[in-house]
Amino acid sequence: LLKIKLPHNLKTIGQRVFSNCGRLAGTLELPASVTDIDYYAFYESPAIQSIDLTETKVKSIGECTFTDCTALASVKLPNDLTSIGHSAFKGCTELKALDVPASVKFIGMDTFSYSGIMDLKLRCGAVSPEGMSIARSLMALPDGAKVYLPKPSSTTEYKNAMQFIYGNGQHTYCGANAKVKV
């Protein structure tokens, strides 16, 4: 399988449907009608280089969707996205930057772990005890990575965010040299 052409009325990219497609390469083009990408949909498809979801209706990216897509260098997320599953971009070593829209309410654990992301903009504001999964998604970013967060609404929210991101003496969520800017 080298390239895919999907029906224009497709709503969901199913579970594992393109998982381990070693020769599926280049830019993924999904129909505008797609609302969900199920878990493991493109898992370990190492030749995929880019995907632009901005013209789709994607609300949810399932867990491990792009895990170990090692050539994936460009991802553009839609403004209405609400959920990014656990490990969705884990191991995407060529992915250097990602801009997560404000609409996102859930980011799973290890979402960006072991990726090449050096510039991560989290426009969503759920960095609080309730939104701890976002902080846990920052585990194992490369040293020197920059993470941008929206300005917290209170000093308490800021302290909570920093505690979850940098740890409380027991857990550290960012690489030792990661820089967080609010």
C-alpha positions in Angstrom: 0.0 0.0 0.0 1.7 3.2 -1.2 -1.1 5.8 -1.2 -4.8 5.9 -0.1 -7.8 7.6 -1.6 -10.8 7.6 0.8 -14.5 8.2 0.1 -15.6 11.8 0.4 -18.3 10.9 2.9 -16.2 8.9 5.3 -16.7 9.7 9.0 -14.3 7.5 10.8 -10.8 6.1 10.2 -11.2 2.8 11.9 -9.0 1.0 14.5 -5.7 -0.2 13.1 -6.9 0.2 9.5 -3.5 1.5 8.2 -1.4 0.2 11.1 2.0 -1.1 10.1 1.8 0.2 6.5 5.5 0.5 6.0 5.2 1.8 2.4 2.3 4.3 2.9 4.3 7.5 2.3 4.1 11.2 1.8 1.1 13.4 2.8 -2.0 11.8 4.2 -5.1 13.4 2.7 -8.3 12.8 4.6 -11.8 13.8 3.4 -13.3 16.9 5.0 -16.1 14.7 6.4 -13.9 12.7 8.8 -14.7 13.4 12.5 -12.8 10.7 14.3 -9.5 8.9 13.8 -9.7 5.7 15.9 -6.9 4.2 18.0 -3.8 2.8 16.3 -5.2 3.9 12.9 -1.7 4.7 11.4 0.4 3.1 14.2 4.0 2.3 13.1 3.6 3.5 9.5 7.1 4.9 9.3 7.0 6.6 5.9 4.1 9.0 6.4 5.6 12.5 6.3 2.7 14.9 6.9 -1.0 15.3 7.6 -3.1 18.4 7.5 -6.4 18.0 9.4 -7.4 21.7 9.2 -10.0 21.1 6.6 -11.6 18.1 8.3 -14.2 17.9 11.1 -11.9 15.7 13.2 -12.9 16.1 16.9 -10.9 13.1 18.3 -7.5 11.5 17.6 -7.4 8.1 19.2 -4.6 6.6 21.3 -1.5 5.6 19.5 -2.8 6.9 16.2 0.5 8.1 14.9 2.8 6.3 17.4 6.2 5.6 15.8 5.4 7.3 12.5 9.1 8.2 12.5 9.1 10.2 9.2 6.1 12.3 10.3 7.5 15.9 10.2 4.4 18.1 9.8 1.0 17.9 11.6 -1.7 20.6 11.4 -4.6 20.1 13.8 -8.2 21.4 13.2 -9.5 24.2 15.4 -12.4 22.1 16.6 -10.3 19.2 17.9 -11.4 18.2 21.5 -9.4 15.1 22.3 -5.9 13.7 21.6 -5.5 10.1 22.9 -2.7 8.5 24.9 0.6 8.2 23.0 -0.9 9.7 19.8 2.4 11.2 18.7 4.8 9.1 20.7 8.0 8.3 18.9 7.4 10.7 16.0 11.0 11.6 15.9 10.9 13.9 12.9 8.0 16.0 14.3 9.8 19.2 15.6 6.8 21.5 16.2 3.1 21.2 17.1 0.4 23.7 17.7 -2.5 22.3 19.8 -5.7 24.4 19.5 -7.6 25.9 22.4 -10.6 23.6 21.8 -8.7 20.6 23.1 -10.1 19.4 26.5 -8.2 16.2 26.8 -4.6 15.1 26.1 -3.6 11.6 27.1 -0.5 10.5 28.9 2.7 10.1 26.9 1.1 11.9 23.9 4.4 13.6 22.9 6.9 11.3 24.6 10.0 10.3 22.7 9.0 12.6 19.8 11.3 15.2 18.3 9.1 18.1 19.3 11.2 21.0 20.3 8.5 23.7 20.0 5.1 22.8 21.5 2.3 25.3 21.7 -0.5 24.1 24.0 -3.2 26.7 23.5 -5.6 24.7 25.6 -5.7 25.6 29.3 -6.5 22.4 31.1 -3.3 22.4 33.1 -4.7 21.9 36.6 -5.1 18.9 39.0 -8.1 17.9 36.9 -6.1 18.3 33.6 -3.1 16.5 34.9 -3.0 14.3 31.7 -1.7 17.3 29.8 1.2 17.6 32.1 1.8 13.8 31.9 1.8 14.1 28.1 5.0 16.1 28.3 7.0 13.2 29.7 10.2 12.5 27.8 10.3 15.5 25.5 13.8 16.2 24.1 16.2 18.2 26.2 15.8 21.9 25.4 12.2 21.6 24.2 10.1 24.7 24.6 6.5 24.3 25.8 4.2 27.3 25.6 1.1 27.4 27.8 -1.8 29.8 27.9 -1.7 32.3 30.8 -3.3 30.8 33.9 -6.3 32.7 35.3 -4.9 32.7 38.8 -1.7 32.3 40.8 -2.9 29.0 42.2 -3.6 27.6 38.8 0.0 28.7 37.7 1.5 27.0 40.8 -0.5 23.8 40.1 0.6 23.8 36.4 4.3 24.2 37.3 4.1 21.5 40.0 2.6 19.1 37.5 5.0 20.0 34.8 8.2 20.1 36.8 7.3 17.6 39.4 6.8 17.7 43.1 10.0 16.0 44.1 8.6 12.5 43.2 7.8 12.9 39.5 9.2 15.1 36.8 7.2 15.4 33.7 9.5 17.4 31.4 13.0 16.7 30.4 15.5 18.3 32.8 16.3 21.1 30.3 12.8 21.7 28.9 11.7 25.3 29.1 8.1 26.2 29.9 6.8 29.6 29.0 3.4 30.9 30.1 
